[in-house]
């Protein structure tokens, strides 16, 4: 089993669509998608299932759209702990497991400060960082990469989670300044049919084969 952790430089950057893209590209493998904690009204697992047709697992759901630890406390529910996530993943029957966090790499899962980075460490998993196009991306991405380096976690690459139809100067420069970008998922790609989504992903994730080799 191989495990890849998908994190973002912020909330709403397109982690779910990138997770679906990776799952769709690995069609010849048995893929499992794991969402340790789903907060708010969104259903990321349903989006991945619709676009990629893979098995999905959500370990906990909390009603408030907040950090998992905060949402669990407010709901009076048990938090999800990194060790529990790692053990759950180890029991899955899959060739490839994609773990999508809530928010960024260091958002707290529990009251003890457990994070997605801890999950990646427990599973010795490489991390794909999803960034947004536009101003602020370089700083947010650099902070995430520094956090990965500090924990000696491998970054398998950076993906632009929602590439605008008409990118401005900042977005165009981001692609150059972020270094090796694995791909740029077109904005609104999540609204496509499964077949059209896969075609769009294949066209825009040119370096994915290299990423998969590294991961």
TORDREN-74118 format. One record per residue (C-alpha): residue number from 1; z, x, y. Coordinates in steps of 0.25 Angstrom, whole numbers, plus 2048, in hexadecimal, padded with zeros to 3 digits. Example, Ala and Ser with C-alpha at 12.3 -4.5 7.8 and 13.67 -1.06 7.14 Angstrom:
2
1;81F;831;7EE;
2;81D;837;7FC;
//
This chain:
215
1;800;800;800;
2;7FD;805;80E;
3;804;7FF;81A;
4;7FF;7FF;829;
5;808;7FA;834;
6;802;7F4;840;
7;809;7F4;84D;
8;805;7F2;85C;
9;808;7F8;869;
10;80D;7EB;86E;
11;80D;7DC;869;
12;800;7D5;86A;
13;7F7;7E1;868;
14;7F0;7DC;85C;
15;7F8;7E1;850;
16;7F5;7D5;847;
17;7E6;7D6;84A;
18;7E6;7E4;846;
19;7EE;7E2;83A;
20;7E4;7D7;836;
21;7D9;7E1;839;
22;7DF;7EC;82F;
23;7E1;7E1;825;
24;7D3;7DC;826;
25;7CD;7EA;825;
26;7D5;7ED;818;
27;7CE;7E2;810;
28;7CD;7E9;803;
29;7DC;7EC;803;
30;7E8;7E2;800;
31;7EE;7E1;80E;
32;7FB;7DB;813;
33;7FF;7D8;821;
34;80E;7D8;824;
35;814;7D3;831;
36;823;7D7;831;
37;827;7CD;83C;
38;81E;7C2;842;
39;824;7BD;850;
40;820;7B1;858;
41;815;7A7;855;
42;80A;7B1;851;
43;806;7B3;842;
44;800;7C0;841;
45;800;7C0;831;
46;7F7;7B3;832;
47;7ED;7BA;83B;
48;7EC;7C6;832;
49;7EB;7BD;826;
50;7E0;7B5;82D;
51;7D8;7C2;832;
52;7DA;7CB;826;
53;7DD;7C2;81A;
54;7E9;7CB;815;
55;7F7;7C7;810;
56;801;7C7;81B;
57;810;7C8;81C;
58;81A;7C4;827;
59;828;7C8;824;
60;82F;7C1;830;
61;82B;7B7;83A;
62;833;7B4;847;
63;830;7AA;852;
64;832;7B1;85F;
65;826;7BB;863;
66;82F;7C7;864;
67;832;7D4;85E;
68;836;7D1;84F;
69;845;7D6;851;
70;846;7CD;85D;
71;83F;7C1;857;
72;847;7C2;84A;
73;854;7C2;852;
74;851;7B6;85A;
75;84C;7AE;84E;
76;859;7B2;846;
77;850;7B8;83B;
78;851;7C4;833;
79;849;7D0;839;
80;83E;7D8;831;
81;843;7E6;82E;
82;839;7F1;82C;
83;83F;7F4;81F;
84;83C;7E6;81A;
85;82E;7E7;81F;
86;82B;7F4;818;
87;831;7EE;80B;
88;829;7E2;80C;
89;81C;7EA;80E;
90;81F;7F3;802;
91;81F;7E6;7F9;
92;811;7E1;7FD;
93;806;7E2;7F4;
94;7FB;7E7;7FD;
95;7F2;7F4;800;
96;7F4;7F3;80F;
97;800;7ED;817;
98;7FE;7EB;826;
99;80B;7E9;82D;
100;80A;7E3;83B;
101;816;7E4;844;
102;81B;7DB;84F;
103;819;7E1;85D;
104;819;7F1;85D;
105;81E;7FC;854;
106;82C;7FC;859;
107;82F;7ED;85B;
108;83C;7EA;853;
109;83C;7E3;846;
110;84B;7E1;845;
111;858;7E3;84C;
112;859;7F2;847;
113;84C;7F6;84E;
114;843;7F6;842;
115;834;7F7;846;
116;826;7F7;841;
117;826;806;842;
118;832;806;838;
119;829;7FD;82E;
120;81E;808;82F;
121;828;813;82C;
122;82E;80C;820;
123;820;80A;81B;
124;81A;817;81F;
125;80E;80F;825;
126;804;813;830;
127;804;80B;83D;
128;7F8;805;844;
129;7FB;802;853;
130;7F4;7F6;859;
131;7F2;7F8;868;
132;7EC;7EF;873;
133;7E0;7F2;87C;
134;7E4;7F4;88B;
135;7EE;7FB;894;
136;7FC;7FF;88E;
137;7F6;802;880;
138;7F6;811;881;
139;805;811;884;
140;809;807;87A;
141;801;80D;86F;
142;806;81B;872;
143;815;816;871;
144;812;810;863;
145;80B;81C;85E;
146;817;825;863;
147;820;81B;85C;
148;818;81D;84F;
149;818;82C;851;
150;827;82D;853;
151;829;826;845;
152;81E;82E;83F;
153;816;822;83C;
154;807;823;83B;
155;7FE;81B;844;
156;7F2;817;83D;
157;7EB;814;849;
158;7EA;80B;856;
159;7E2;7FE;856;
160;7DF;7F6;863;
161;7E3;7E8;85F;
162;7DB;7DF;868;
163;7CF;7E6;86E;
164;7CA;7DE;87A;
165;7BC;7D9;87B;
166;7BA;7E0;889;
167;7C4;7EC;888;
168;7C8;7F1;896;
169;7C9;7FF;89A;
170;7D7;801;895;
171;7D3;7FB;887;
172;7C7;804;886;
173;7CF;810;889;
174;7DA;80C;880;
175;7D1;80E;874;
176;7CE;81D;878;
177;7DD;820;87C;
178;7E4;81A;870;
179;7DD;825;867;
180;7D8;820;85A;
181;7D7;811;85A;
182;7D4;80B;84D;
183;7CE;7FF;852;
184;7CD;7F4;85D;
185;7CF;7E5;858;
186;7C7;7DC;861;
187;7D0;7D2;869;
188;7D0;7C4;863;
189;7CC;7CA;855;
190;7D7;7C2;84F;
191;7CF;7B5;852;
192;7C4;7B9;849;
193;7C1;7B4;83B;
194;7C5;7BE;830;
195;7B7;7C3;82E;
196;7B4;7C5;83D;
197;7C2;7CC;83F;
198;7BF;7D6;833;
199;7B1;7D9;839;
200;7B8;7DB;847;
201;7C2;7E4;841;
202;7B9;7EC;839;
203;7B0;7EF;846;
204;7BC;7F3;84E;
205;7C5;7FB;845;
206;7BB;806;843;
207;7C6;810;840;
208;7CE;808;836;
209;7C9;80F;82A;
210;7CF;81C;82F;
211;7DC;815;833;
212;7DD;80F;824;
213;7DB;81D;81F;
214;7E6;822;827;
215;7EF;817;824;
//
